Amino acid sequence: MEIYRHYSFDLWLTLIKSNPLFKKQRCRIFHQQYNALNKPLDEVEFIFRQVDLMCNNINEATGKNIDAEEMYLMVISQLNDNKAGLHDIDIHALYLQMETLLFEFMPLIYSPDTPEILAHIKENPDCTTNILSNTGFIKGVTLRKVLKTLNIEPYFDFQLYSDEAGLSKPNTAFFRLLLDQVAAFRSIPANQIVHIGDNIRADIWGAEMAGIQGFQVNSNNIPLVKLIPDATQHLFFA
């Protein structure tokens, strides 16, 4: 494995993962508060999964971004057979309610060794790092707070989120924003920049189309620690 000078990281299913209790409680809230047709809880869960998958696929196909508020309104609309009065919903208050719930059931660090690996990279003064993440039901402004609460925010020089940029991976324009930010720190050749993620299309193909390296983890059973040469011995057997 090569040694890089800039490490870009996807977030979900790369560094963190959802707390299943958050998703369960979120569905219970929608079941109780936005369910005029009294559909069963398992159907609410199904609708959330379908909206999540649909919007993710659309974002990857168009390279644009469907915002969290729009996704929540899609759930409410489908839950009520597209007959809900969406204009009556205080979507700002709804999002804040979901954000509060998220911090009650915080996302989890994907692997116990993740903070050590990030710290190991940041110990090298020649290395810079970032987050480049597509968002869904949770906005970038919230994710910044999450990383701070999980004590991994200091490991990143900057963070880029699709809802803030209006762009989604694998859109090359989103990766260009990454490269522009890297260039603001120092001049680094493209072959010394790597983007790490779990999604072969959004992360790996997206990185390669932008002219930088891609490194897939987790979804292909390759752990994050494999990113760093001799990291296993250095971090865990020293």
C-alpha positions in Angstrom: 0.0 0.0 0.0 1.3 3.4 -1.0 1.9 6.3 1.5 -0.2 9.3 0.6 0.1 13.0 1.5 -3.7 13.7 1.5 -6.4 11.3 2.8 -10.0 12.0 1.9 -12.6 10.0 3.7 -16.2 9.2 3.1 -18.2 9.2 6.3 -21.1 6.8 6.6 -20.1 3.1 6.6 -16.5 4.2 6.3 -15.8 6.0 9.6 -19.2 5.9 11.3 -22.5 4.0 11.1 -26.1 4.6 12.2 -27.3 3.7 15.7 -30.1 1.3 15.0 -32.0 2.7 17.9 -32.2 6.1 16.2 -33.8 4.6 13.1 -36.3 2.6 15.2 -37.3 5.6 17.3 -37.5 7.9 14.3 -40.0 5.4 12.7 -42.0 5.3 15.9 -42.3 9.2 15.9 -43.5 9.2 12.3 -45.9 6.3 13.0 -47.4 8.3 15.9 -47.4 11.9 14.5 -47.6 11.7 10.7 -49.7 8.6 10.1 -53.3 9.6 9.4 -54.0 6.3 7.7 -52.8 4.3 10.7 -50.3 2.2 8.7 -48.4 -0.4 10.7 -44.9 0.4 12.0 -43.2 -2.0 9.7 -44.6 -0.1 6.7 -43.2 3.1 8.1 -39.8 1.4 8.3 -40.2 0.2 4.7 -41.1 3.7 3.5 -38.0 5.2 5.2 -35.8 2.5 3.5 -37.3 3.1 0.1 -37.0 6.9 0.3 -33.4 6.6 1.5 -32.4 4.2 -1.3 -34.3 6.2 -4.0 -32.8 9.5 -3.1 -29.3 8.1 -2.8 -29.7 6.5 -6.3 -31.0 9.8 -7.7 -28.2 11.8 -6.2 -25.6 9.4 -7.5 -27.2 9.4 -11.0 -27.6 13.2 -11.3 -24.6 14.3 -9.2 -26.9 16.8 -7.4 -28.5 16.6 -3.9 -32.0 16.0 -2.5 -32.1 17.8 0.8 -33.1 16.2 4.2 -36.3 18.2 4.5 -37.4 17.0 1.1 -36.7 13.4 2.1 -38.7 13.7 5.2 -41.6 15.2 3.3 -41.4 12.3 0.8 -41.7 9.9 3.7 -44.8 11.7 5.1 -46.3 11.9 1.6 -45.9 8.2 0.9 -47.1 7.3 4.4 -50.3 9.1 3.6 -50.8 7.8 0.1 -49.6 11.2 -1.3 -52.6 13.0 0.2 -50.9 14.7 3.1 -51.1 18.5 3.4 -47.3 19.1 3.3 -47.7 22.9 3.5 -49.0 22.5 7.0 -45.9 20.9 8.3 -43.2 22.9 10.1 -40.3 21.2 8.3 -37.7 23.2 10.2 -39.1 22.1 13.6 -39.3 18.5 12.3 -35.7 18.5 11.3 -34.6 19.9 14.7 -36.7 17.2 16.3 -34.8 14.6 14.3 -31.5 16.2 15.1 -32.3 16.1 18.9 -33.2 12.4 18.5 -29.9 11.7 16.7 -28.0 13.1 19.6 -30.0 10.9 22.0 -29.1 7.8 19.9 -25.7 8.9 18.5 -24.1 7.3 15.4 -21.4 4.8 16.3 -17.7 4.7 15.3 -17.5 2.1 12.6 -14.6 0.2 14.0 -12.9 0.5 17.5 -9.5 1.2 15.8 -10.8 4.1 13.6 -9.7 6.9 15.9 -6.2 5.4 16.3 -5.9 5.1 12.5 -7.0 8.7 12.0 -4.6 9.9 14.7 -1.8 8.0 13.1 -2.3 9.8 9.8 -2.5 13.2 11.4 0.7 12.6 13.4 2.5 13.0 10.1 3.0 16.8 9.5 3.2 16.2 5.7 -0.4 14.7 5.6 -3.7 16.5 5.4 -7.2 15.0 5.6 -10.8 15.7 4.9 -14.4 14.4 4.9 -16.2 14.2 1.5 -19.6 12.8 2.2 -23.0 12.5 0.6 -25.8 13.3 3.0 -29.4 12.0 3.3 -31.7 12.4 6.2 -28.9 14.1 8.2 -27.4 17.4 7.1 -23.8 18.4 7.1 -24.3 21.0 9.8 -25.5 18.2 12.1 -22.7 15.8 11.0 -20.1 18.4 12.0 -21.6 18.3 15.5 -21.6 14.5 15.5 -17.9 14.3 14.6 -17.1 16.8 17.4 -19.2 14.8 19.9 -17.4 11.5 18.8 -14.0 13.3 19.3 -12.8 12.7 15.8 -13.4 16.2 14.4 -9.8 17.3 15.1 -8.4 14.7 12.7 -9.8 16.5 9.7 -8.5 19.7 8.0 -11.9 20.3 6.3 -15.2 18.7 5.7 -17.4 18.8 2.5 -21.0 17.7 2.5 -23.3 17.2 -0.5 -26.2 19.2 0.9 -23.9 22.2 1.5 -22.3 22.0 -2.0 -25.4 21.0 -3.9 -23.3 18.2 -5.4 -23.1 14.5 -4.7 -20.4 11.8 -5.3 -19.5 10.6 -7.9 -20.0 14.0 -9.5 -16.5 15.1 -10.6 -17.4 18.7 -9.7 -17.7 17.6 -6.0 -14.3 16.0 -6.2 -12.9 19.2 -7.8 -14.1 21.1 -4.7 -12.0 18.6 -2.7 -8.9 19.2 -4.9 -9.4 23.0 -4.7 -9.4 22.8 -0.9 -6.3 20.6 -0.9 -4.5 23.0 -3.1 -5.3 25.8 -0.6 -3.1 23.9 2.0 -0.2 22.9 -0.3 0.6 21.6 -3.7 0.1 17.8 -3.8 0.4 15.6 -6.9 -2.8 13.8 -7.8 -1.1 10.4 -7.3 -0.5 11.3 -3.7 -4.2 12.0 -3.0 -6.5 9.1 -2.0 -10.2 9.0 -1.3 -11.4 6.2 1.0 -15.0 4.9 1.1 -17.3 1.9 1.1 -19.3 2.7 -2.1 -17.7 1.5 -5.3 -19.6 3.9 -7.6 -19.7 7.1 -5.5 -16.3 6.7 -3.8 -14.0 4.6 -5.9 -15.2 5.4 -9.5 -15.8 9.0 -8.5 -12.3 9.4 -7.2 -10.8 7.7 -10.3 -12.8 9.9 -12.7 -11.4 12.9 -10.9 -7.9 11.7 -11.4 -7.1 10.6 -7.9 -6.7 7.2 -6.2 -9.6 5.4 -4.7 -9.5 2.8 -1.8 -12.5 0.8 -0.9 -13.1 -0.4 2.7 -15.6 -2.3 4.8 -18.2 -3.2 2.1 -15.5 -5.4 0.5 -14.3 -6.8 3.9 -11.1 -4.8 3.7 -10.7 -2.9 7.0 -9.6 0.7 7.2 -6.3 -0.3 8.9 -5.2 -1.8 5.5 -4.9 1.7 4.2 -1.7 2.3 6.1 1.5 0.3 5.5 2.6 -1.6 8.6 -0.2 0.1 10.6 -1.3 -3.1 12.3 2.1 -3.6 13.9 2.7 0.1 14.6 -0.7 0.7 16.2 -1.5 -2.5 18.0 1.6 -4.4 18.7 4.1 -1.7 19.6 
